[in-house]
Amino acid sequence: MLSRATSSILRQSKSIVNSTGRSTSLTGAIGAVRNLNVHEHISMELFNQHGITTPGGAVAFSPEEAKEAYVKMGSPDELVLKAQVLSGGRGLGTFKNGFKGGVHMISSPEQAEEYSSQMLGQELVTKQNPKGILCNRVYLMEKMNIQNEMYLSLLMDRGYGGPVMVGSPAGGTSIEDVAASNPELIFKEPIDITVGLTPEIANRMASNLGLAEGSDAHAKAVTLMSNLYSMFLSCDCTQVEINPLAETSTGDVVVCDAKVNFDDNAEFRNKEIHEKRDTTQEDSREVEASKYDLNYIGLDGNIGCMVNGAGLAMSTMDIIQLKGGSPANFLDVGGGATEEQVTKAFEILNADPKVQAILVNIFGGIMKCDIIAAGIIAAANKIGLEKPLVVRLEGTNVEAAQALIDNSGIEVTLANDLDDAAEKAVLKVA
């Protein structure tokens, strides 16, 4: 998923490109379906594999492992201890047990053990995740003597039709705030994917980051960008966001913190990376749906939706809102769903305690209405139909579908069109 910061920057006017020469929550959620997000320590391992310098670090899954890791890292005067959760704003977060902060400076093996015991197994509440997100590992990282903090990201962007490199000399803080207050400090470089990252682009970006031309740091930044672009392509990344990219007092250029996303569609090419997915960081309903290739996003409403096609799903949710209701989810079963997939989709909706009524809206083209009907009936017979069900079917095999429903014995409210279906669903939860 593209970070809100990077997405916001790219939505701004493209007049500053090459200046050297649904609702928001739903949009972000849909991005998450397509893009694998991994923990920071996994990102750091990948950087190292591609010749990109990072601080030394070690991951720990228990307080005892954290203590041992501190010793193995040479018992330095200080290390940084970071909660590994897939959320921004960790440092300002609070664990549900009252322990404040997901990022701490620690100065002894005992402190590593003590602080880790307060983090592991606890849920960290952040601005991005107000309900809390489970911390099941911590990362001990070498403390760097930072002289300068910069921002650098690479991402695929439809607006530019390919990769874009975004950089700023004002790193180590919210890049979204920098873009709003000082847009002249944001530099963007579209990259022709048929040509790749050229030395000219890399050199220009290194200069725009505030590194002196001809310096060791400038040359190291250019090399880092080249390696980063190679990693971006070979790992099928959709985004690599580094904040901060640090220049140290010794002239090194180091990735101190990063967010990396990968394209789910390329899983077959990078299975090793995708095997590191941490499903404990995700909505359990979305995890279950993904096992059956269903596009599911949990929302906050009480009308469950099962629709074929993303456009129709968005329209269905809009009309529910217009009729005074609130959708509980985005669920697209796609054009080629099987009866098993439909059954599973229905089970997920029926098991959701927030859902008070279910609206099925199918426009059958490739997706046949009778398959949808058979899946609904199978799920109802298997788990029971406890919630009001409103069904609107139109298109291929609609007569066969209606006959199946009529003869099934399950209680269904049929609708003539989407407007009618939305009104009836809203009435069911009134």
C-alpha positions in Angstrom: 0.0 0.0 0.0 1.3 3.4 -0.9 1.9 5.5 2.2 -0.5 8.4 2.7 2.6 10.7 2.5 3.9 9.4 -0.8 0.4 9.3 -2.4 -0.3 12.8 -1.2 2.9 14.1 -2.7 2.2 12.5 -6.1 -1.3 14.0 -6.1 0.1 17.4 -6.0 0.6 19.5 -9.2 3.2 17.9 -11.5 4.6 21.4 -12.1 7.4 20.6 -9.7 8.4 17.4 -11.6 12.0 17.8 -12.7 12.1 21.2 -11.0 15.8 21.1 -11.6 15.1 21.4 -15.2 -14.5 5.7 -1.8 -13.4 7.2 0.7 -9.7 7.6 1.7 -9.8 4.6 4.0 -11.2 2.4 1.3 -8.7 3.5 -1.3 -5.9 2.7 1.0 -7.4 -0.6 1.9 -7.8 -1.7 -1.7 -4.1 -0.9 -2.2 -3.3 -3.2 0.7 -5.0 -6.1 -1.0 -2.6 -5.9 -4.0 0.6 -5.0 -2.1 2.4 -7.1 0.4 3.8 -5.2 3.3 6.6 -6.7 5.4 8.2 -5.9 8.7 11.1 -3.4 8.9 13.7 -6.0 9.8 12.8 -8.0 6.6 13.2 -4.8 4.5 16.6 -4.2 6.0 17.7 -7.8 5.1 16.6 -7.2 1.5 18.5 -3.9 1.4 21.7 -5.6 2.6 21.2 -8.4 0.0 21.2 -5.7 -2.7 24.3 -3.8 -1.6 22.4 -1.1 0.3 23.9 0.0 3.6 21.8 -0.2 6.8 22.6 0.0 10.5 23.4 -3.4 12.1 20.4 -5.1 13.6 18.8 -8.2 15.1 15.2 -9.4 15.5 13.9 -10.9 18.7 10.7 -12.8 19.4 11.0 -13.0 23.2 12.5 -10.8 25.9 15.2 -13.4 26.4 16.2 -13.3 22.7 16.3 -9.5 22.9 18.7 -9.7 25.8 20.9 -12.2 23.9 20.8 -10.1 20.8 22.1 -7.0 22.7 25.1 -9.0 23.8 25.7 -10.5 20.4 25.7 -7.0 18.9 28.7 -6.2 21.2 26.9 -4.7 24.2 27.3 -1.1 22.9 26.5 1.9 25.0 23.2 2.3 23.2 20.9 0.6 20.8 17.5 1.4 19.3 14.7 -0.9 20.2 11.7 -0.9 17.8 8.4 -2.6 18.0 7.8 -4.5 14.7 4.2 -3.7 13.7 2.9 -2.7 10.3 1.9 0.8 11.2 3.3 4.3 11.1 3.6 6.4 14.2 5.1 3.7 16.4 7.2 6.1 18.4 4.2 8.1 19.5 2.0 5.0 20.1 0.9 3.5 23.4 0.6 -0.2 24.2 -2.7 -1.4 25.6 -0.9 -2.3 28.8 0.0 1.3 29.3 3.6 1.1 28.1 4.3 4.2 26.1 6.2 4.3 22.8 7.1 1.7 20.2 10.6 3.0 19.7 13.1 3.4 22.6 16.8 3.9 23.2 18.2 1.2 25.4 21.6 1.0 27.1 21.9 -2.6 28.5 20.9 -6.2 27.9 18.7 -6.1 30.9 16.9 -3.0 29.6 16.4 -4.8 26.3 14.8 -7.7 28.1 12.6 -5.4 30.3 11.4 -3.2 27.5 10.7 -6.1 25.2 8.6 -7.8 27.8 6.4 -4.7 27.8 6.0 -4.8 24.0 5.8 -8.4 23.0 2.4 -9.9 23.0 0.8 -6.5 23.4 -1.2 -4.4 21.0 0.3 -1.0 20.0 -2.3 1.8 19.5 -1.1 4.3 16.9 -2.7 7.1 15.0 -2.9 4.8 11.9 -4.2 1.9 14.0 -6.4 3.3 16.8 -7.8 -0.2 17.5 -4.3 -1.5 18.2 -2.0 -3.9 16.3 -0.2 -6.9 17.8 3.6 -6.7 18.4 5.0 -10.2 18.1 8.7 -9.2 17.5 11.1 -6.4 18.2 14.1 -5.1 16.3 17.4 -4.1 17.9 19.2 -1.6 15.7 22.6 0.0 15.8 22.5 3.7 16.8 23.9 5.9 14.0 25.8 9.2 14.4 23.6 11.1 11.9 24.8 14.3 10.4 22.0 14.8 7.9 18.5 13.3 7.4 17.0 13.0 3.9 13.9 11.4 2.3 14.0 9.0 -0.7 11.3 6.8 -2.3 10.7 4.8 -5.4 7.2 3.8 -6.4 5.0 2.8 -9.4 2.7 5.6 -10.3 -0.1 5.4 -12.9 -0.1 9.1 -13.4 3.5 8.9 -14.7 3.0 5.5 -16.3 5.9 3.9 -14.5 8.4 4.3 -11.7 8.9 7.6 -10.0 11.8 8.6 -7.6 10.8 11.1 -5.0 13.4 12.8 -2.8 13.8 15.7 -0.3 16.6 17.1 1.8 14.1 17.4 4.6 13.9 13.9 5.9 13.4 12.4 9.3 10.0 14.1 9.7 6.5 13.8 8.1 7.2 14.2 4.4 3.5 15.1 3.9 4.0 18.1 6.1 7.1 19.1 4.2 5.2 18.8 0.9 2.4 21.1 2.3 4.7 23.7 3.9 7.7 23.7 1.6 6.8 22.1 -1.8 10.0 23.4 -3.3 11.9 20.8 -1.1 10.1 17.9 -2.9 11.9 16.6 -6.0 10.4 14.0 -8.4 12.0 12.1 -11.2 9.9 10.0 -13.5 11.9 7.0 -14.8 11.5 5.5 -18.2 11.2 1.8 -17.4 12.5 0.8 -20.8 15.7 2.8 -20.1 16.0 2.5 -16.3 17.6 4.8 -13.8 20.2 6.9 -15.6 23.3 8.3 -14.0 22.0 11.8 -14.8 18.8 11.2 -12.8 20.7 9.7 -9.9 23.3 12.5 -9.8 20.6 15.1 -10.0 18.6 13.5 -7.2 21.7 13.2 -5.0 22.4 16.9 -5.4 18.7 17.7 -4.7 19.1 15.8 -1.4 21.6 18.4 -0.4 24.8 16.2 -0.9 27.8 18.1 -2.2 28.7 17.2 -5.7 32.1 15.4 -5.8 31.8 14.3 -2.2 32.0 10.7 -1.1 28.5 10.9 0.3 27.2 12.1 -3.1 28.9 9.2 -4.9 27.6 6.7 -2.3 24.1 8.1 -2.7 24.2 7.6 -6.5 25.4 4.0 -6.0 22.6 3.4 -3.4 20.0 4.7 -5.8 21.2 2.4 -8.6 21.1 -0.6 -6.2 17.7 0.5 -4.9 16.3 0.6 -8.4 17.7 -2.9 -9.1 16.0 -4.2 -6.0 12.8 -2.4 -6.9 12.6 -4.2 -10.2 13.9 -7.7 -9.2 11.7 -7.9 -6.1 8.6 -6.5 -7.9 8.2 -3.7 -5.4 5.3 -1.2 -5.7 6.9 1.1 -3.2 10.2 1.6 -1.4 10.0 4.6 1.0 13.1 5.5 3.0 12.8 8.0 5.8 15.3 8.9 6.9 18.1 8.2 4.5 21.0 9.4 6.6 24.4 10.9 6.0 26.6 9.9 8.9 29.5 11.8 10.4 31.9 9.5 8.5 30.3 10.3 5.1 28.3 7.0 4.8 24.8 7.1 3.4 22.6 4.7 5.3 19.0 3.5 5.2 17.8 4.0 8.8 14.1 3.3 8.4 12.0 2.1 5.4 8.7 0.8 4.3 8.7 -1.7 1.4 5.6 -3.0 -0.5 5.5 -5.8 -3.1 3.0 -6.6 -5.8 0.9 -9.6 -4.9 0.5 -10.4 -8.6 4.2 -11.2 -8.8 4.2 -13.7 -5.9 5.1 -16.5 -8.2 8.4 -14.8 -9.0 9.3 -13.9 -5.4 7.8 -16.6 -3.2 10.6 -16.3 -0.7 9.6 -12.7 0.1 5.8 -13.4 0.2 6.4 -16.3 2.6 7.4 -13.7 5.1 3.9 -12.2 5.2 2.8 -11.7 8.8 -1.0 -12.3 8.8 -1.3 -11.4 12.5 -0.9 -7.8 11.3 -4.0 -8.0 9.1 -7.8 -8.2 9.4 -8.5 -11.9 10.0 -11.5 -11.7 7.6 -9.3 -10.3 4.8 -6.7 -13.1 5.5 -9.4 -15.7 5.2 -10.9 -14.2 2.0 -7.4 -14.0 0.4 -7.1 -17.8 0.7 -10.0 -18.1 -1.7 -8.9 -15.3 -4.0 -11.7 -13.0 -2.8 -11.2 -9.2 -2.8 -12.4 -8.3 0.7 -12.0 -5.1 2.7 -13.6 -4.7 6.2 -15.3 -1.4 6.8 -17.3 0.0 9.8 -20.9 -0.3 8.7 -23.6 -2.9 9.3 -24.8 -4.0 5.8 -22.6 -6.7 4.4 -22.2 -6.6 0.6 -21.4 -9.3 -1.9 -20.9 -8.0 -5.4 -19.2 -9.0 -8.7 -16.9 -6.4 -10.0 -15.0 -3.6 -8.2 -17.0 -0.8 -10.0 -20.3 -2.4 -9.1 -19.1 -2.9 -5.6 -18.2 0.7 -5.2 -21.5 1.8 -6.7 -23.4 -0.5 -4.3 -21.7 1.0 -1.3 -22.4 4.5 -2.6 -26.1 3.8 -3.0 -26.3 2.2 0.4 -24.9 5.4 1.9 -27.3 7.5 -0.2 -30.2 5.5 1.2 -29.0 6.2 4.8 -27.2 3.0 5.4 -23.6 2.1 6.0 -21.6 -0.7 4.2 -19.8 -3.2 6.4 -17.3 -4.3 3.7 -16.1 -4.2 0.2 -16.4 -7.8 -1.3 -15.9 -8.5 -5.0 -16.2 -12.1 -5.9 -15.0 -11.4 -9.4 -16.2 -12.6 -12.7 -15.1 -16.2 -12.5 -16.0 -17.2 -9.0 -16.8 -20.8 -8.2 -19.6 -22.0 -5.9 -17.0 -22.7 -3.3 -15.8 -19.1 -3.4 -19.3 -17.7 -3.2 -20.0 -20.0 -0.2 -16.9 -18.8 1.6 -17.8 -15.2 0.8 -21.2 -15.7 2.3 -19.7 -17.4 5.4 -17.4 -14.5 6.0 -20.2 -12.0 5.9 -22.5 -14.1 8.0 -19.8 -14.6 10.7 -19.1 -10.8 11.0 -20.8 -9.6 14.3 -21.1 -6.1 12.8 -23.2 -7.3 9.9 -26.9 -7.0 10.5 -28.1 -7.6 7.0 -26.6 -8.9 3.8 -27.0 -7.4 0.3 -26.1 -9.5 -2.7 -25.9 -7.5 -5.9 -24.9 -9.5 -9.0 -24.9 -8.3 -12.6 -24.2 -11.6 -14.4 -22.0 -11.4 -17.5 -19.0 -13.8 -17.1 -20.3 -14.5 -13.6 -23.4 -16.6 -13.9 -26.2 -15.8 -11.5 -27.1 -19.4 -10.9 -23.5 -20.0 -9.4 -24.1 -17.1 -7.0 -27.5 -18.6 -6.0 -26.0 -22.1 -5.5 -23.2 -20.7 -3.3 -25.7 -18.7 -1.2 -27.9 -21.8 -0.8 -24.9 -24.0 0.1 -23.7 -21.5 2.7 -27.2 -21.1 4.2 -27.6 -24.9 4.5 -24.1 -25.3 6.0 -24.1 -22.6 8.6 -27.7 -21.4 8.7 -29.1 -18.0 7.6 -29.2 -15.9 10.7 -29.3 -12.4 9.1 -31.8 -10.8 6.7 -30.8 -11.4 3.1 -31.6 -9.0 0.2 -30.7 -10.3 -3.3 -30.6 -8.5 -6.6 -29.7 -10.6 -9.6 -29.6 -9.6 -13.3 -28.0 -11.1 -16.4 -26.7 -14.5 -17.3 -28.9 -17.4 -16.1 -31.0 -15.1 -13.9 -34.1 -17.2 -14.4 -32.3 -20.4 -13.3 -30.9 -18.5 -10.2 -34.3 -17.3 -9.2 -35.7 -20.8 -9.5 -32.9 -22.2 -7.3 -33.7 -19.6 -4.6 -37.5 -20.1 -4.9 -37.0 -23.9 -4.4 -34.4 -23.6 -1.6 -36.6 -22.9 1.3 -34.3 -20.1 2.6 -35.9 -16.7 3.3 -34.7 -14.1 0.8 -35.9 -10.7 -0.1 -35.6 -10.2 -3.8 -35.1 -6.7 -5.3 -35.9 -5.4 -8.8 -32.8 -3.2 -9.2 -29.9 -1.7 -7.2 -32.0 1.2 -5.9 -34.7 -1.1 -4.6 -32.1 -3.5 -3.1 -30.3 -0.7 -1.2 -33.6 0.6 0.2 -34.7 -2.9 1.3 -31.3 -3.6 2.9 -31.3 -0.3 4.8 -34.9 -1.0 6.1 -33.7 -4.4 7.4 -31.2 -2.8 9.8 -33.4 0.2 10.7 
